[in-house]
Amino acid sequence: MEFNEFLKKANEGYKLIPIIKEIESFDREAIDIYSNHFDQVNIQLKRRPKSLPKIKINSSIDNIFKFTFNDFELVDYDPHPAIKAAVSV
């Protein structure tokens, strides 16, 4: 079902719309989109994926239990700007 059809249902009075998204395998994941988040969902759906970042690991560490947060560096990470939305409770 297309997002516009979900939007129409929301405008007809639905407060919470369950969306079923196919994952790469046969598994399915349920996603709930609240009616006050439609603008943010549309923004997200229009975005194009960016290149994946790389992770650099300190190669001088010779014991897996001695790694710290500072031994990892995210390289070439270029995120999209944050999408702000109200929190529904």
N, C-alpha and C positions, 0 to 999 in steps of 0.2 A: 504494500500500500504506500502511496506517495505521501510526503510530508503535508502537502496541501490538503489531502483527505483527512489527515489527523487534525490539522488546524481547523477544518470545518467541523469535525466532531467536537472539538474543544469549544468552539463558538456556540455549539448547540447545547452546552451545559456541562460537558465533562470537565471535571476538575483535575483528573490525573489520567494520562494516556499511556498505557503500556505499549512499548514498541519492541518487537522481536527482531533481533539483528543476527544474521547468520555469521558465525565465526568461520575461520578457514577450514575447520573440519565439519563434521555433522552436528557438533554441539551448537546449542543456541544460548544466547545470553539475553535476559530480560532487562530492558532499560526503561526507566520511568522518566517522562518529561512532563513537568508541570506547566500549566498554561501561562504562567508569568515568566517562563524561560524561552518562549518561542523565538524572540528576537535574537537571543544569544545562540540558540541552536542554528538558526539561519546563518549567522556569522560564521560559526564553526564549519558548517557544511560547504560554505563558499571558499574556504581556505584550501590552498594547494599544499601538499606535503613538501617539506623542505628536506635538504640532505640530512642524513643521520649524523650525529656527532661521533667522535671517537673518544676512547678512554685510554689515557696513558697511565701505566702502573709503574711505580718505582721498582726498577729491576735489581736494585742493590739489596732488597730484602730477601733473605734466604730462608725465612721461617714464616709460614702462612699465619701464624698466631701473632706475629709482630707487626702486621700491617696496621696502620692508623688511617684516619680520614685523609690526612695530608699526603698519603702515598698514592692517591688517585687524583687524576686531573681530567676534566672533561674538556675536549678540544673541538673547536669548530661548532659549538652549540649556538644555533641561531633560532631562538624560539619566536613564535608569533606573540604579539602583544596579549596581555591578559584580557579575558572576557569577564567582566563583572556581572554578577547576577544576585538577586535577593535570595537569601536562604529561606527555604520553606520548612517550617517545623510542624 
